[in-house]
Amino acid sequence: MAAITTKPRRVICLNSGQLYESINAAGREIGVEPSSVLRAIRADRALRGKWYAYAPDNIENEALERWRMARLLGCIGYDVRLKED
């Protein structure tokens, strides 16, 4: 049986905007196990006081910043509604 390979997904720190190339890279940089980053993303909870999410693949820098702020405000309890351009 052949192994299933997947492309690593980028991870973004919603608080700082720091982009990581993968969950493994994020875990190394933060100083935690990658599985902890994965659980925080899946459960939509903070890890060491910061929020993490998968970064969209096809989004420009300015739009990524707006997306990041909307996600962060949503995580900390604000009701955010984005209007489409």
Secondary structure, 3 states (H helix, E strand, C coil): CCCCCCCCCCEEECCCCCEECCHHHHHHHHCCCHHHHHHHHHHCCCECCECEEECCCCCCHHHHHHHHHHHHHHHCCCCCCCCCC
